[in-house]
Amino acid sequence: MFARPILALLTLFGAASAVAAADYSLNDGIVTFNAPDDWPVIMQMTEGSPQVVAFQVKDPADSGTDEASRVSVTTRKLDDAQAFQAFVSTSMEKARQTPGYESENGPDGSSSLRYSGLNAKTRYKYRESYFFQNGIGVQLRCAHPVLKNTSAAWLAAFDRGCEQVAASLQRK
């Protein structure tokens, strides 16, 4: 008796929480991924090396400030897995040089880094993940300012979107 209404509500909730996605491609289709379709593209370079797609993720709390949340997928042509490891090491070392760098724990593996640091006077949280696909090194970078008026719901949606991009990059 109660099962049908509850099942209907769960189905409706699941559909409402699903994020619509837009598809992107870099390096002549070697690297493909999707991102929430409400993330506007603010930069796109699809020729040469590196290639990049960058998104701005609107946070109502950053309205009227110079701060912006952004997500980028950057690719570089690399010769082999050893070159990829050098790419990851160099990128992680650069991240550790961020002013005010503080490492943060996360469920990521050895090819990922979560940290916070200062961008001018504002603290930002960063998540960087690295993938190697058919001679292409891929960096996913998610960054958002730590603002007192940012809602928990917005942070959860930002994290879900970043996770969506990471999961779509891992599918290949």
N, C-alpha and C positions, 0 to 999 in steps of 0.2 A: 504494500500500500504506500509506504513512504519511499520506496526505492525509486519509483519513476520520477517524482518531483526532485529528489536529491540528485539523481543521475542527470536530469535535465539542467539543474542548476550547475552541476560540476562541468557539464559539457559547455554551457554558456560561459562560465567563468574561464574555462580553458581557451575558448575561442576569443574571448575578450582580451586575455593576457598574451595571446600570440602576437608576435611583432611582425608586421609586414616588412618585406625585405626588398631591396634593390640589388641587382647583380652588377659586378664590376670585373674587369679583366685587365691584366697587365702582362707585358712580355709576350705579346702575340698569343694570349690565351693559356700560357704555361701556368700562370698564377690567376686563379679565379676565387672570388669571395663574394659574400653579400653582407650588407649593412642595413640597419633600420632605414626605411624609406623616408623618415622625417628628419634625417641628418643631411643637411645641405652640403654639397661638395664645395669647398672653398679653394681647392687647388687640384689640378690634375695634369700630370705629365706622363704621356704614354709612349714616348720615343726615347731611345738611347738607354743609358745606364748612369744614374739611377732613374727609376720610374716611381711615381707616387700618386696616390689618391688621398686627399686630406679632407676631413669633415669638421664642421663646427657643430657642436651639440649644445643647443640652447638650454640654458639654465635660467629660470626667472630671477634667481638671486644675483646673477651677474649683470643684470640690466642697470645701466648708468655707471658701470665700472669699465676699466680697461681690460678686465679679465675675460677669458674665454676658455671653454672646455673644447677639446679637440681630440680627434682620433685620426691616425694616419697609418697607411700601409705603404711601405717603401721597399722597393726591390733593387737588387744589384746582381749583375751577372758575375758568377764565381766559377773558378776552374774545377773545384772539387770539394769534398767534405772537409778537407784540411783548411782550405781557404774560408769555408763557412765558419769553422771554429775560430779562426783568426778574426773574422768579421764580428762574431758574437762577442769575443773577448774584448776587442777594441771598443765596440759599442757599449758594453757594460762598464768598462773602465771610464769611458767618457761620462756615462750617467753618474758614476761615483764621484766625479769631479764637480757635480752640480753644487752650487753654494747651499749650505745647510742640509746636505745629503743625510738622510736617515733611512736605513734599510727597514723594510716592513715584511712581515711574514705573509705568505700567500700559498695557495695550493699548487703553485707553479713548479716546474721542474728546473733542470740545470740550464735550459735555454730560455729562461724567463727571469724577470727581475721586477719586484715591486718596491717602490721607494717614495719618499717625499723629499722635496727640496724647495728652495726659494727661487721664484721668478720675479726679479726686482724685489719688492717687499712682501709679496704674497706667497704663502706656502701652497704648493701644488702637490697632488698625489699622482704618481705615474705607475703605469704597468707596461712593461715591454716584454714582448714574446717574439721568438725567432723560429723560423722554419726554413728548411732547405728542400726545394722542389726542382728537380731536373736541371741542376746547374744554376739555379736562381736562389739567392739568399733573400729572405723576406723578414722585415721587421714590422711588427704591429706595435704601435705606441698609443696608449690611451692616457690622456692627461686632463685633470680638472682642478680648478682652484679650490682651496678649502675656504668656503665662505659661510659665515654664521647663519645666513638665511636659506642655505641650500636644504631642501627637504629630504627626508629619508627615502621617500618615494622616488624623487628624482635620482638620487644616488643609486638606488636599486635598479632603476631603468637604465641608467648609464652603464652600470656593471653588466646587466643582461645584454645590452647592445654590444659591449666590448667582447663579452664571452661569445656572442653570436658570430662576430667577425672571426675570432680565434677558431671557433669550431668549424666554420666554413673554410678557413685556410688549411685546416688539418685533414679535410676530406680527401684531398688529392693524393 
